[in-house]
Amino acid sequence: GFLNRIAVAQESDNIQVFSATLNQDFKLGILHLDTELTYQNSSNKEVLPLPELNAYANLYIKFKIAKVLNTELGADVRYFSSYYAPDYSPALGQFYQQNQSDKIEIGNYPIVNVYANFLLKQTRFYVMYHHINEGTGNMRYFLAPHYPISPKALWFGLSWNFYN
């Protein structure tokens, strides 16, 4: 069973959050690697739980085809360490602390996408295979307890500008 007892309360003490982010973008010819690493810590993990580590990396090649079609082919990965994230209540439209009797830990799972982006004059189009690694690893692909992220999907997009 799943208990859904929600009570509204506010913490009376101060909560301190320490956060440090490192960004580094590398380029070697057509090869690009964009990275971001964040460490964070809360002084009261019961009231404000945070994943200690968040990471993002985007590896891609960027080049032109026939001197006019800008092309990017790559993959990106997002990861955050495991923690007891706040649960979401659709009735309140807010996040709340998980019940102690049935706490669920989320995280410690990478989310990988592969993509191709194209730009021709003022028209952009892309194709992306979202969450290509679904079904692998610990299968904890949740961004909030009881709310899984989107399953594998092939996405397409097109946009164009109406100015010269």
Residue pairs with C-beta under 8 A, 6 or more apart in sequence:
1 102
2 102
2 146
3 99
3 101
3 102
4 89
4 99
5 99
6 89
6 91
6 92
6 96
8 92
11 44
11 47
11 48
13 44
14 43
15 42
15 43
15 44
15 47
15 48
16 42
16 43
17 40
17 41
17 42
17 43
17 48
17 50
18 39
18 40
18 41
19 38
19 39
19 40
19 41
20 38
20 39
20 40
21 36
21 37
21 38
21 39
22 35
22 36
22 37
22 38
23 35
23 36
24 35
25 32
25 33
25 34
25 35
26 32
26 33
26 34
26 35
27 33
30 61
30 62
30 63
31 59
31 60
31 61
32 58
32 59
32 60
32 61
32 62
32 74
33 57
33 58
33 59
34 56
34 57
34 58
35 55
35 56
35 57
35 58
36 54
36 55
36 56
36 57
37 53
37 54
37 55
37 56
38 53
38 54
38 55
39 52
39 53
40 50
40 51
40 52
40 54
41 50
41 52
42 48
42 49
42 50
46 97
47 97
49 83
49 84
49 85
49 86
50 83
51 80
51 81
51 82
51 83
51 85
51 107
52 81
52 83
53 79
53 80
53 81
54 79
54 80
54 81
55 77
55 78
55 79
55 80
56 76
56 77
56 78
56 79
57 76
57 77
58 74
58 75
58 76
59 74
59 75
59 76
60 72
60 73
60 74
60 75
60 115
61 72
61 73
61 74
62 70
62 71
62 72
63 71
64 70
64 71
65 71
68 120
68 121
69 118
69 119
69 120
70 118
70 119
70 120
71 116
71 117
71 118
72 115
72 116
72 117
72 118
73 115
73 116
74 114
74 115
75 112
75 113
75 114
75 115
76 112
76 113
76 115
77 110
77 111
77 112
77 113
78 110
78 111
79 109
79 110
79 111
80 107
80 108
81 107
81 108
82 105
82 106
82 107
82 108
82 140
83 105
83 106
83 107
84 98
84 103
84 104
84 105
84 106
85 98
85 106
85 107
85 142
85 143
85 144
85 145
86 95
86 96
86 97
86 98
86 144
87 95
87 96
87 97
87 98
87 99
87 104
87 144
87 145
87 146
88 94
88 95
88 96
88 144
88 145
88 146
88 147
89 95
89 96
95 144
98 104
98 145
104 142
104 145
104 146
105 140
106 140
106 142
106 143
106 144
106 145
107 140
108 138
108 140
109 137
109 138
109 139
109 140
109 141
110 133
110 137
111 131
111 133
111 141
111 149
112 131
112 132
112 133
113 128
113 129
113 130
113 131
113 132
114 128
114 129
114 132
115 126
115 127
115 128
115 129
116 126
116 127
116 128
117 124
117 125
117 126
118 124
118 125
118 126
122 160
122 161
122 163
123 158
123 159
123 160
123 161
124 157
124 158
124 159
124 160
125 156
125 157
125 158
125 159
126 155
126 156
126 157
127 154
127 155
127 156
127 157
128 154
128 155
128 157
129 152
129 153
129 154
129 155
130 150
130 152
130 153
130 154
130 155
131 141
131 149
131 150
131 151
131 152
131 153
132 152
134 141
134 151
134 152
141 148
141 149
142 148
142 149
143 149
